[in-house]
Amino acid sequence: MLPPETEDQKGAAAGLASETADIGTRFTPGVPAPTMYAGASHLLEAARDASKCIFVPRGDLALGTLVPFKGRRAAGSRRMRSRRRKPDPAAGHDLEALFRPQSIAVVGASANERSQGYEFVQGLVEIGFPGPIYPVNPKLDELLGLKAYPRLEEIPGPVDFVISAVPASAALEVVDGAKAKGTKLIHFFTARFTETGREDAAELERELSRRIREAGIRVIGPNCMGLYYPKEKITFDPVLPREPGNVGFLTQSGSHAFRVIMRGKDRGLRFSKVISYGNALDLNEADLLEHFAEDPDTEVIATYIEGLRDGRRFLDALRRAAARKPVVVLKGGRTAAGRVAAASHTAALASQQAVWQAAVRQAGALEVGSLNELIDMVVAFSLAGPAKGPRVAVLGGAGGETVETADICHEAGLDVAPLPQDIREALRDKMPHAWDWVGNPVDGSILGWGRFEALEVIQLMAASPAYDLIFANARGVEHMLNREDGEKIFWNAIDVLKRLGKENGKATVIVMGEPEFRDKRRWKAAMSAREEFAKAGVAIYPDIERAARSMGRYVRYVAERQEQQ
């Protein structure tokens, strides 16, 4: 039984309640945030160690509490299961069919090359969308070699998918035209609805919602970048990669969609689909999670969420998705400042953080705190390879850097295991001048990066059953270019590193950021090496700290999943 509340706890709880305690509400102008349930200040006590609590939903929007638990069973867990709500019937729609249109119209297409109305059309043309593309603008006769039409209704053929890049005031007209053409899906890039905080804009969004329901049309958005589906030759920007991959990303933020795709590209990630869904007027985070969970092309799911349409349904969808695939979750609006920003960005009212963290953890997903951390974890899940344990072999670095590396790895929960006796004996035969100096981490200043001895140590450690994962710190490897036959030595080392994990079936990461020196020749070689690693599907991290933190969480995640099976 929880103890009586102190005055300090009551005051803190009142502050939490005034911000928001609900992980499933949306912002509506003039409607106050929901108040926290009675006794909510005890949440503060439980939240001090959310890893020792279980989240118990309450009410239609998954308002809940944290209940302390011991061991695997949790107080309230049976109650939570018995009250679990069935999936929303709308989730039964075949989203995959919607995401494979035979024809696309861009309403608000523009000849202005700096406009999104131009880039939507340009992207579809350049990626090679195989079906008809219809620019719609009464002021255009043609765009990029395509005949333009003044209105949707005047397009001669069917239109499966409409992209709207017109002002909000024209959104209802877009719905009427799409209904006339039998359109199945509309993406509203169109913004300035509820997220503005204005009552007239909120009323327009409500009317838009009513119209699309009457028309039987599904909607992505409004206020978003929409659908990136490279396998089906659909993109919202012509610069995005054309090759498909195994990562699915759902995001309320359009800019985050672009950043994750482009930053991920430089590290070898490719995507099955990226869906930027903005205000979630119709299709929301639960719909998309359910879709990615079933999608055979998606092996890893990443999410950026600011607010929820239906908290309880979301948690059910998250639990089911996380049971099948790794799910990485980034929550926007974790702080008071972030909650204010979220309300004006996508009209989202953000969650109370302790409740959110416990709910995500309980669902089996992995929460991260930044976009870089999200990308780092997706790289681990998608590219690093199998992690059978925490014993890490660390290769490269010099002097104090190896000491710092050992500390960082240990603090991340990794075991910097010493060299086993069989490797020491092999080194004594191969390098009698230095064998007793060599340890883990391997000090590159002793052996010299790229020489036979260093590459031999790398391969011996990677092949040894004493290690579960391999870190190769290749920062500064470009310095070997100054040696005799430096070019040959450099690329030989890169080739060995590319093959390490694949040859030994172990999780392997390469630490290689931008060169610290701006010598043109060395800088170009280092960047070319990073590109080679990315093309080879090798997990790349810019520094040892991010690599260790990510792989530590990755190893723990894999171990926990194995325990549950």
N, C-alpha and C positions, 0 to 999 in steps of 0.2 A: 504493500500500500504506500502511495506517495505521501511524503510529509506535508504538513501545512505550509502554505506559501508565506514567505517573508515579505516585508514591505518592499525591499529592493527587487525581489523577483516580480512582485505585482507591477512595479513601475516599468521594469524591463519588458514584461509581457505586454503592457499597454502600448509601448513603443513598437513592438513587433506587430501587434494587431493593427495599429494605425498605418503601417506600411502595407502589409498583406500577409495573410497566413495561408492563402489558398493557392495550390499549384495548378488549378484548372480554371481560372477565370479570365475574362477578357475585359479590356477597358471600354467603358461607354461613358461619354461626356455627361456629367451631371449625376452619375451614379457613384456613391462612395464605395471604396474598397470594403470587402466583407470583413467583419470583425472576427477575431480569433475566438474559438470556443472557450467555454468557462474552464478555468484552471490551466490555461495555456502556458502560464509561466513555468510550469513543470517541464515544458518542452526545453527550456533553457538548460535545466539540469541534465536531462537525457542527452541533449545535443552536445554536451561537453565531451562525450565519447560516442559518436554516432555509430562507430563500428560495433558497439555492444548493444545496439538497439534494433528493433524491427519496426517498420512503418505499418501502421494499421489505418486503412482508409476509412473516412467517415463522410457520409453524404454523397450526393450525386456528382460532385466535382472533385472527389478524392481528397477533400480536406481531411487531414489525418493527424495522428499523434505518433510519437516515438515511444515504444514500450520496451523497457530493459528485458534482455533475455540471457539465458545461460545455455551454453552448448549449442546443439543444432536445433532444439525445439524452442519456440518463442511464445511467450504469453500473448494470446490474441491471434496467433497464426491460424488456428482452426477457424476462428470467427472470420478472419479475412478471407479464407478460401470459400467458406460457405456463402459469403455475400458477394462473391465475384460475379460481375455482370457479364452477360453474354455479349459477344461482339455486336456492334452496330450493324443492322441489316445493310446499310449503305456500303459497308466494307465488302459485300459480296460482288460488287461491280468488277468486271474484268478490266482492271486498269491497264494491263499489258496491251489489250486491244486498243484502248484509247491512245496509248503512247506509240502506236504504230500506224499513224494516219497514212492514207493513200494520197491525200492532197492537203495543201496548207495555204491559207490566205493570211496576209499581213495587212491589217487595217491600220492606216496611219503610216503606210510606207512613204518614204521621203527620198528626194534626190539630194538632200543635204548629207554629205558623207560623214559628218560628225554626229548625226542623229541616230538614235536607237532604231528608228523606223527604217533607216538605210541598212544598219548593221544586221538586223534580223534577216532581211532579204539577202544581203551579201553573204552572210554565214551559211544560209541554206544552199545558195548557189555554189559556193566554193567547196563546201563539204561534200556536195554531190547528191543532195536529196533527189531520189529517183522519180518522184511523182510531180504533178503540176504544182507550181508556186504562183500564187496570184497576189501581186501588189494591189492594194486598194487605196485610192486617193483620187478625188474628183479633179485634182489639178495636174495629174500625170497621165500621159499617154503610154509611156513605157518606162521601165526601170531595169537596168542591167540586162537588157535584151529581152525582158519579159513584158508582155502586154499588161497594162494596168487597167483597173476597172473603177468606176466612180463609186459604186456601192456593192456590198456583198451580194445583194439580190440579183445583180446583173452578170455575175459570173456564170458561164454556161454550164459548167459541170458541177458535181457534188463537192462540198468542202467539209472534210472531216475535222480539221483542226484550224482554229482561228487564233492568231496572235494579235492582241489589241495594243496599239501604241498611240492611241488617241487620248485627248484630255478626258477627265472624269465626267465632264458634262455630256460627252458623247457615248458613254459606256452602255446606257440602256438601248440606244440605237444599234449598237454592235450586237447585243443579245437578240434583238428583234430580227436583224439580218441573218444571224447565225441560225436562229430557229427556222427561218424560211428556207435555208439551205440544208437543213437536216444535220447540222454540225453536232458532233458528239463531245467536243472538248474546246474550251476557250482558255487561253492564257492571257490574263490581264497584266501586262507591264504597267498599264494605267494605274496611277497612284492618286494621292490626295483624297483619301476617304477617311475612315475612322481615325487613322493615325494622326490626322491633323489636330484632333481634339475639338473640332467644330461640330455643332449639332446638325447643321445642314448637310455636312459631308457624311456624318454618321447615318443620317436619314437616307441619303442617296445610296449608301452601302446596303442598308436594310432593303430598300426597294430593288436594288440589283440582285440581292439574295432571293427575294420573292420571284423576280422574273426568271432567274435561271432554274429555280425549282419548277415553275410552271412549264418552262420549255423543255425540261428533262435533260439539260446540258450540264456536264461536269465542268468545274472551273479550277484552274491553278491561279492563285493570287486572291485579290489584286495586289499591286505594289511589290512586284518580284521580277526576276529574270526568266523564270520558267524552266523549260526542259532542255537538258543536254543529254543526248542519247546517241553517241557516236556510232554504235553498231547499226542504227537505223538512219544515220546521216541527218541527224537533227542537232542543231546547235544554236545558242543565242549570241555567239560572238565568233567572228571568222578566225580569230587567232588561237582558238582552243585546239588541243590535239585531236587528230582524226582517228587515232587508234583506240579501240575499246579496251577495257580492262575488267578487274574483278571487284572494284570498290564502288559501293553505292553511297551517295551523300544526299541527305535531305536537310534543307536549311531555310530558315526564315529570312536570312539575309542574302540579297543578291551579290553584294560585294564579297561576302565570305565564299559564295559559290565560286566566283572568279579566282579569288586568292588561293583557295584550296586546290583547284584544278591546276593553276599555273605553278604554284610552289611544289605541288605534288609531282608535276611533270618533270621538274628539274631533279627529282629524286627517284624517278623511275615508276611513279604511280600512274596508273591509267584507270578509267572509270567505266563501270557498266552504265550507270545513269547518275546525273546530278539534277536534283529537282529543287529549285528555289520557289517557295510557296507563299512567302509574304504574309498577308493578313489572314490567310486560311479561311476564306469565306465559305469554301466548300471542301475541297480536298485538304486534309490537315495531317498533322504529324502521325496520328494513329493509322490513318489510311495508308500513308506512305511507308511506315514501318512494317505494316502487314504485307504490303507489296514487296518490299525488299527482302523480307523473311522468306517469301515464296519464290523469289526470282532466282532461277538457276545460274544466271550470269554474275550474281552478286555473292561474294564470299566474305566480305567485310563491310559492315555498315557504320557510317559516321553520321552524326547529327549535330546541328546547331539549332537550339530552340530558345525562344524568348518567352513565350506564353503558350498555354494549352487551351484547346477548345473543350476537351472532355478529359479531365485528369484521370478518372478511373479507367476509361477505355484506353488511354495512352499507356498506363502502367500495365494493363493486361497485354497490350500489343508489344510493349518493350520486353516483358517477361517471356513471351513466346518467341520473339525474335532472338533474344539473348540466349535462349536455350538451343538455338540452331546455329548461330553465327556470332562472332565477336561484334559487339555494338559499343562504339565509343561516343560518349555524350558530352557536348559542351553546352552549358547553360548560360545564356545572356541574361543580365539583370540580377546578378548574385548579390550586389551591394545596393545601398540606397541610391547612389548616383546612377548605377546601371539600371535600376528599376525606372527611374525618371526617363532615361534615354530610351529604354525599351518601349515605354508607353507612346512616345512620339515617333518611334521608328516603325513598328509593326502593330501598334495598338495593343501590345501585350502587357498584361499585368503580371510581373514576375513573381516567382515563388519565394517563400521563406526558406533560406538556404539549408538549414539543418534538416528540415523535413524532406526537401528535395534530395539531398545527398543520401539519406537513409533509404528513400524509396528507390533510387537508381541502384544503389548497392544491393538492396534486397531483390531487385529484378534480375540481377546477374550481369548488368551492363558495367562499363568502365567509365567513370566520370573524369574529365580533364578540365584544366583551368584556363587554357588559352588556345588560340588557333595553332600556334607552333606545337603545343603539346598534342593536340588532336592529330596533326599531320605526323608527328613522331610516332604515336601509337599505331596509326594506320600503316605506316612504313613497317613497323615491327610485325604486325599481324599479316600483312600482305607479302612482305619480301624477305624477312629475316631468316625464315626456315624454322624447323622444329626445335623447340627449347625443352630439353629433357631434364634440366636441373639448373642450379645457380652457379656451378663451378665454371669460372671464366678464365680463359687464357688471354692475356693482354700483350699485344705485340707493338713495338714501336715506341715513340717518345724518347726523351733523353733526360738524364739527370733528374732534376727536381720534378720534371713533368711526370716521370714514372711514379714518384712518391705520391704526388697529388692524385694521380690516376688510381693508385691502390686505395687511397682514402675514399675517393668518390665512389668507386665500385663497391667497397664495403658498406658505405653509408646508404647505397641504393639497394642493399640486401643481396648483393652478389658475393660469391666466395672466391677470392683471389687465391686459388689453390697452388701450393708450391709444385715445382717440377718433380715428377715421379722419378724413381731411381732408374728405370730403364732409359728415360730420356737423358738423364745425367751421364749414364755410361756411354750412350751413343755420342753425346757431345764431347766426351773426353777423347774418344777415338778420332773424331772429325776435327776438333779444334783444341788441341792440348794447351794452346797459349791462353785460352779464355774460358774454358768450360766451367771452371769453378766460380767465375764472375756472373754467369748467366743465371737469371732467376725469372720469376713471374711477378710483376710485369717485366718483359724483356726490355732492357735499356739499349736503345738503338745507337747510343754514342759508344758503346763497347764494341759492337759488331759492325756498325756502319750499315745504314739502310741500303738494300739492294745488292749487297755482296752475297756470295754463295752461302756464307755462314748464316746470315740473317734469314734468308729464304728457307734454308734447311731447318732452322729452329721453328719457323712458322709452320712448316708442313708437318714436322714431328709433333708439335703440340696439337695441331688441328686433328691429326689422326689418332691421338692418344685417347683411350677411354677415361683418362683422368679429368677430361674437360668436357663440359656440356655446350659451351658457346665460346665464340672467338671474337675478340675485339682487335682489329688491326688499325692502329693509329697511323694513318698515312699523311698526316699533316707534316709538311716540310720535306716530303719525299722528293719533291722537285729539285732539291739542292744537289742531288746526285747527277744532275745534268752537267754540272761543272767538271765532273771527273772525266778521265779518258774513257771513251766508249760510253759516255753518260747516257746518250739517247737509247742505246741498246739495253743498258742496265735498267733504266727507268721503265721502259715498256715491258721488259721481262718481269719486273716486280709487279707491275699492274696486272699482267696476265696471270701470275701466280695468285694474287689476291682475288681476282674475279672467280677463280675456280675453287677456292678453299672450301666454302660451304657446300657447294654442289658435290664435290668429290667425297666429302666426309659426312654428309647428312646432318650437319649441325647448324644451329642458329649462328649466323656470322654477320657482323656489321663492320663497315669501313668508316672510320672517322676522318673526314676530309672536308674542311671548309675552304673558303677562299684563301689563296696564298697570302702570307703576311708581308711578303716583299713584292714590289711591283715591277721587278725586272720582267720585261715583256716576254722573253723566251720562256722563262720559268712559269710565269703566270698563265701563258697560253697552254703550256704542257699540262699544268695542274688542272685547268678547267676542262681540257680534252679528256684527261683521265676520269674526271667526275662524270662526264658524258658517257664514257665507256662503261663505267660502273652502272649508271642508270640504265643503259641499253641492255646490259647483261642481267638486270633484275636483282642487283645487289643492294642491300639496305645501306643507305648512306646517312650519316649524321654530321652536322657541322662542328660538333665539339664532343669531348668525352663525357661531359656532364649530362648533356641531353641523351647521349647514347646509353649511359649507365642507368639514368632514371627510367628511360623507356623500357630497356630490357629487364630491369628489375621488376617493373610492374607486369611486363609480359610473362616472365617466368612464374611469378606468383599467380597470375590469372590462369595459366595453363595447369599449374599444380592444383588449384582449387577446382577447376573443371574436372580434372581426373579423379579427384576425391569424390565428387558428386556422382560420377558414373558408376 
